[in-house]
Amino acid sequence: MGWTAPRDWTVGEVVTEDMMDTHVKNNLRYLKGLDGVPTIESGLIIDNTGGDEYLQIPSLTTAERDALTPVNGMIIYNETIPEFNKYENAEWKDLGGGVDHGGLDGLADDDHTQYQLKSLLTTQGDMIYATGDSTWVRLAKGTSLQSLRMNSGATAPEWAGVGATLIVAETEVFNAAAPVAWTDLDLSGTIGANTALVLLKIIQNGAVVRTVAFRKNGDTDEFYLASTSIGCALGDTASTNHAVFLVATDSSGVIEWITEGDSQPATIDVMAYIK
């Protein structure tokens, strides 16, 4: 039963039971909420001059709350959790339970997302990114002149050097008898398991001049003979000289190499690389 506009009574008229039921009893029941949910059309002010005024929000269990037919703007006290709940955008949310925000200005008690974002930032230059729906993590600041990029799995941002970087290594990666068939040479312990352009130095310690060749792992081209020079991937090396080669690796940091004829002792160093 809804609200009925009160009757404008006139002097001398006979008041009937039906009139009293419609304009007095039923409206009082409406205001009490006995026959539905009363609606205040303008606003509601609770006077605070007495010092003992309060507003009590309905206290429901989670099951009782979920049995409601909710609309945006509903507020209840969830005694199961316990916390205040509000209904917003088709779901019940925490309205706030006295959360201490550490004196952060501008944050309401229900503003947990903003508080979480601010609390993650600990150092000048930090950034925040999402690992899932409403799940945030901190990306610590990078080092000088690094740039922000997406990682190889396309799942998260990361800091990395800008473009290709020349790294000077001068690291020994082989010291034994050179192979006479194409053989893998794993450089990943020095350059990482990644594609790179590597500058190699080889010294053959035998008494006989031997031809040495390098190629990217997986390459099937057969080549064995060229003059010694920087920038080529094969050459002749004498027993008293060393040669320098520029070789591309595969995505795991591996190359292949071979020497012509019988096996000779050899030493290979990684001088520098670009990745």
C-alpha positions as a Python dict, from the first residue, in 0.01 Angstrom:
ca = {
    (1, 'M'): (0, 0, 0),
    (2, 'G'): (153, 333, -105),
    (3, 'W'): (130, 690, 5),
    (4, 'T'): (-198, 882, -46),
    (5, 'A'): (-201, 1260, -63),
    (6, 'P'): (-373, 1375, 262),
    (7, 'R'): (-731, 1490, 231),
    (8, 'D'): (-803, 1861, 258),
    (9, 'W'): (-1068, 1848, 530),
    (10, 'T'): (-1356, 2099, 534),
    (11, 'V'): (-1549, 2230, 832),
    (12, 'G'): (-1868, 2040, 907),
    (13, 'E'): (-1813, 1742, 678),
    (14, 'V'): (-1897, 1394, 803),
    (15, 'V'): (-1582, 1186, 857),
    (16, 'T'): (-1626, 823, 756),
    (17, 'E'): (-1425, 515, 845),
    (18, 'D'): (-1307, 488, 486),
    (19, 'M'): (-1172, 845, 497),
    (20, 'M'): (-982, 776, 820),
    (21, 'D'): (-839, 451, 685),
    (22, 'T'): (-723, 610, 357),
    (23, 'H'): (-585, 942, 479),
    (24, 'V'): (-471, 865, 832),
    (25, 'K'): (-424, 496, 912),
    (26, 'N'): (-281, 387, 578),
    (27, 'N'): (-43, 685, 554),
    (28, 'L'): (82, 623, 909),
    (29, 'R'): (144, 260, 820),
    (30, 'Y'): (334, 377, 512),
    (31, 'L'): (552, 616, 714),
    (32, 'K'): (624, 332, 959),
    (33, 'G'): (724, 106, 670),
    (34, 'L'): (463, -155, 751),
    (35, 'D'): (328, -180, 396),
    (36, 'G'): (640, -118, 186),
    (37, 'V'): (949, 101, 172),
    (38, 'P'): (866, 469, 235),
    (39, 'T'): (1028, 728, 9),
    (40, 'I'): (1133, 1073, 128),
    (41, 'E'): (1086, 1300, -172),
    (42, 'S'): (1318, 1587, -80),
    (43, 'G'): (1574, 1503, 189),
    (44, 'L'): (1617, 1393, 547),
    (45, 'I'): (1786, 1592, 823),
    (46, 'I'): (1842, 1444, 1167),
    (47, 'D'): (1853, 1723, 1421),
    (48, 'N'): (2169, 1732, 1628),
    (49, 'T'): (2080, 1982, 1901),
    (50, 'G'): (2011, 1722, 2170),
    (51, 'G'): (2349, 1549, 2151),
    (52, 'D'): (2205, 1197, 2151),
    (53, 'E'): (2088, 1163, 1790),
    (54, 'Y'): (2204, 873, 1569),
    (55, 'L'): (2118, 681, 1253),
    (56, 'Q'): (2118, 303, 1272),
    (57, 'I'): (2184, 115, 947),
    (58, 'P'): (2008, -222, 904),
    (59, 'S'): (2219, -514, 1031),
    (60, 'L'): (2196, -822, 807),
    (61, 'T'): (2389, -1142, 755),
    (62, 'T'): (2551, -1204, 418),
    (63, 'A'): (2273, -1451, 335),
    (64, 'E'): (2004, -1199, 427),
    (65, 'R'): (2179, -930, 224),
    (66, 'D'): (2198, -1156, -81),
    (67, 'A'): (1825, -1231, -54),
    (68, 'L'): (1742, -864, -115),
    (69, 'T'): (1647, -720, -452),
    (70, 'P'): (1924, -462, -452),
    (71, 'V'): (1944, -129, -632),
    (72, 'N'): (2232, 114, -655),
    (73, 'G'): (2272, 316, -337),
    (74, 'M'): (2162, 52, -87),
    (75, 'I'): (2370, 44, 235),
    (76, 'I'): (2361, -227, 503),
    (77, 'Y'): (2579, -338, 794),
    (78, 'N'): (2700, -689, 718),
    (79, 'E'): (2720, -860, 1055),
    (80, 'T'): (2875, -1175, 906),
    (81, 'I'): (3205, -1009, 808),
    (82, 'P'): (3150, -754, 983),
    (83, 'E'): (3164, -439, 769),
    (84, 'F'): (2941, -187, 597),
    (85, 'N'): (2834, -281, 244),
    (86, 'K'): (2703, -68, -39),
    (87, 'Y'): (2540, -182, -362),
    (88, 'E'): (2703, -22, -664),
    (89, 'N'): (2729, -117, -1032),
    (90, 'A'): (2553, -452, -991),
    (91, 'E'): (2759, -576, -693),
    (92, 'W'): (2798, -542, -319),
    (93, 'K'): (3116, -362, -213),
    (94, 'D'): (3290, -276, 113),
    (95, 'L'): (3182, 69, 224),
    (96, 'G'): (3471, 89, 469),
    (97, 'G'): (3545, -47, 810),
    (98, 'G'): (3749, 216, 992),
    (99, 'V'): (4059, 160, 779),
    (100, 'D'): (4363, 359, 892),
    (101, 'H'): (4503, 526, 584),
    (102, 'G'): (4805, 663, 760),
    (103, 'G'): (4701, 1027, 729),
    (104, 'L'): (4684, 1021, 349),
    (105, 'D'): (4474, 1319, 246),
    (106, 'G'): (4173, 1284, 22),
    (107, 'L'): (4104, 916, 84),
    (108, 'A'): (3764, 802, 206),
    (109, 'D'): (3742, 489, 418),
    (110, 'D'): (3600, 291, 127),
    (111, 'D'): (3872, 402, -112),
    (112, 'H'): (4092, 94, -71),
    (113, 'T'): (4213, 89, -431),
    (114, 'Q'): (4359, 439, -411),
    (115, 'Y'): (4518, 362, -76),
    (116, 'Q'): (4673, 46, -215),
    (117, 'L'): (4819, 234, -512),
    (118, 'K'): (4974, 501, -293),
    (119, 'S'): (5114, 253, -43),
    (120, 'L'): (5294, 59, -318),
    (121, 'L'): (5508, 357, -416),
    (122, 'T'): (5816, 364, -195),
    (123, 'T'): (6086, 532, -404),
    (124, 'Q'): (6105, 827, -641),
    (125, 'G'): (6068, 688, -994),
    (126, 'D'): (5858, 381, -896),
    (127, 'M'): (5571, 281, -1124),
    (128, 'I'): (5260, 65, -1077),
    (129, 'Y'): (5115, -190, -1318),
    (130, 'A'): (4837, -448, -1304),
    (131, 'T'): (4898, -822, -1284),
    (132, 'G'): (4525, -894, -1297),
    (133, 'D'): (4183, -744, -1236),
    (134, 'S'): (4227, -484, -958),
    (135, 'T'): (4563, -639, -864),
    (136, 'W'): (4853, -396, -856),
    (137, 'V'): (5228, -441, -811),
    (138, 'R'): (5524, -206, -793),
    (139, 'L'): (5782, -177, -1070),
    (140, 'A'): (6096, -38, -911),
    (141, 'K'): (6268, 242, -1097),
    (142, 'G'): (6529, 148, -1359),
    (143, 'T'): (6887, 259, -1380),
    (144, 'S'): (7027, 562, -1559),
    (145, 'L'): (6922, 598, -1926),
    (146, 'Q'): (6719, 275, -1931),
    (147, 'S'): (6388, 273, -2120),
    (148, 'L'): (6057, 106, -2039),
    (149, 'R'): (5952, -184, -2260),
    (150, 'M'): (5725, -492, -2255),
    (151, 'N'): (5895, -818, -2152),
    (152, 'S'): (5942, -1111, -2392),
    (153, 'G'): (5626, -1282, -2266),
    (154, 'A'): (5416, -966, -2321),
    (155, 'T'): (5293, -993, -1960),
    (156, 'A'): (5461, -706, -1776),
    (157, 'P'): (5667, -392, -1833),
    (158, 'E'): (6040, -394, -1760),
    (159, 'W'): (6339, -163, -1774),
    (160, 'A'): (6610, -228, -2034),
    (161, 'G'): (6897, -56, -2209),
    (162, 'V'): (6813, 165, -2503),
    (163, 'G'): (6884, -19, -2830),
    (164, 'A'): (7189, -243, -2882),
    (165, 'T'): (7472, -221, -2632),
    (166, 'L'): (7837, -304, -2696),
    (167, 'I'): (7975, -507, -2406),
    (168, 'V'): (8351, -563, -2382),
    (169, 'A'): (8418, -907, -2234),
    (170, 'E'): (8765, -1054, -2313),
    (171, 'T'): (8651, -1388, -2172),
    (172, 'E'): (8799, -1726, -2262),
    (173, 'V'): (8530, -1966, -2387),
    (174, 'F'): (8739, -2251, -2532),
    (175, 'N'): (9085, -2401, -2471),
    (176, 'A'): (9130, -2751, -2612),
    (177, 'A'): (9173, -2938, -2939),
    (178, 'A'): (8980, -2775, -3224),
    (179, 'P'): (8708, -2990, -3389),
    (180, 'V'): (8746, -3122, -3746),
    (181, 'A'): (8367, -3144, -3794),
    (182, 'W'): (8106, -2873, -3740),
    (183, 'T'): (8065, -2851, -3361),
    (184, 'D'): (7850, -2631, -3136),
    (185, 'L'): (8026, -2366, -2928),
    (186, 'D'): (7797, -2239, -2650),
    (187, 'L'): (7872, -1875, -2565),
    (188, 'S'): (7567, -1823, -2341),
    (189, 'G'): (7777, -1839, -2024),
    (190, 'T'): (7935, -1509, -2134),
    (191, 'I'): (7680, -1336, -2358),
    (192, 'G'): (7355, -1484, -2221),
    (193, 'A'): (7104, -1719, -2384),
    (194, 'N'): (7008, -1472, -2657),
    (195, 'T'): (7087, -1361, -3010),
    (196, 'A'): (7404, -1154, -3031),
    (197, 'L'): (7678, -1038, -3267),
    (198, 'V'): (8005, -1160, -3116),
    (199, 'L'): (8365, -1058, -3178),
    (200, 'L'): (8585, -1366, -3131),
    (201, 'K'): (8965, -1402, -3106),
    (202, 'I'): (9117, -1742, -3186),
    (203, 'I'): (9475, -1855, -3137),
    (204, 'Q'): (9580, -2191, -3286),
    (205, 'N'): (9874, -2330, -3096),
    (206, 'G'): (9979, -2598, -3345),
    (207, 'A'): (10279, -2585, -3578),
    (208, 'V'): (10070, -2617, -3895),
    (209, 'V'): (9856, -2347, -4055),
    (210, 'R'): (9491, -2453, -4036),
    (211, 'T'): (9172, -2301, -4179),
    (212, 'V'): (8902, -2226, -3923),
    (213, 'A'): (8537, -2140, -3990),
    (214, 'F'): (8249, -2012, -3775),
    (215, 'R'): (7880, -1998, -3853),
    (216, 'K'): (7549, -1938, -3675),
    (217, 'N'): (7411, -2250, -3509),
    (218, 'G'): (7168, -2418, -3747),
    (219, 'D'): (7330, -2276, -4060),
    (220, 'T'): (7391, -2550, -4320),
    (221, 'D'): (7616, -2362, -4561),
    (222, 'E'): (7957, -2525, -4612),
    (223, 'F'): (8249, -2280, -4630),
    (224, 'Y'): (8608, -2325, -4525),
    (225, 'L'): (8850, -2094, -4703),
    (226, 'A'): (8905, -1719, -4686),
    (227, 'S'): (9179, -1473, -4595),
    (228, 'T'): (9216, -1355, -4237),
    (229, 'S'): (9028, -1032, -4165),
    (230, 'I'): (8811, -863, -3909),
    (231, 'G'): (8447, -886, -4007),
    (232, 'C'): (8442, -1222, -4182),
    (233, 'A'): (8324, -1549, -4035),
    (234, 'L'): (8617, -1766, -4146),
    (235, 'G'): (8985, -1732, -4228),
    (236, 'D'): (9335, -1883, -4226),
    (237, 'T'): (9528, -1870, -3900),
    (238, 'A'): (9901, -1938, -3859),
    (239, 'S'): (10066, -2089, -3555),
    (240, 'T'): (10220, -1759, -3443),
    (241, 'N'): (9920, -1533, -3517),
    (242, 'H'): (9568, -1483, -3392),
    (243, 'A'): (9260, -1402, -3596),
    (244, 'V'): (8947, -1207, -3512),
    (245, 'F'): (8600, -1304, -3633),
    (246, 'L'): (8256, -1142, -3622),
    (247, 'V'): (7989, -1412, -3577),
    (248, 'A'): (7611, -1409, -3519),
    (249, 'T'): (7468, -1652, -3260),
    (250, 'D'): (7130, -1820, -3251),
    (251, 'S'): (6864, -1726, -2996),
    (252, 'S'): (7037, -1943, -2732),
    (253, 'G'): (7381, -1783, -2775),
    (254, 'V'): (7527, -2079, -2969),
    (255, 'I'): (7749, -2087, -3280),
    (256, 'E'): (7919, -2368, -3477),
    (257, 'W'): (8283, -2397, -3578),
    (258, 'I'): (8530, -2628, -3754),
    (259, 'T'): (8898, -2653, -3851),
    (260, 'E'): (9034, -2807, -4170),
    (261, 'G'): (9254, -3117, -4150),
    (262, 'D'): (9374, -3268, -3827),
    (263, 'S'): (9286, -3133, -3485),
    (264, 'Q'): (9509, -2862, -3340),
    (265, 'P'): (9510, -2702, -2991),
    (266, 'A'): (9321, -2371, -2993),
    (267, 'T'): (9209, -2095, -2758),
    (268, 'I'): (8899, -1881, -2825),
    (269, 'D'): (8811, -1560, -2638),
    (270, 'V'): (8497, -1349, -2657),
    (271, 'M'): (8639, -994, -2699),
    (272, 'A'): (8309, -807, -2717),
    (273, 'Y'): (7946, -855, -2819),
    (274, 'I'): (7631, -665, -2909),
    (275, 'K'): (7286, -787, -2808),
}
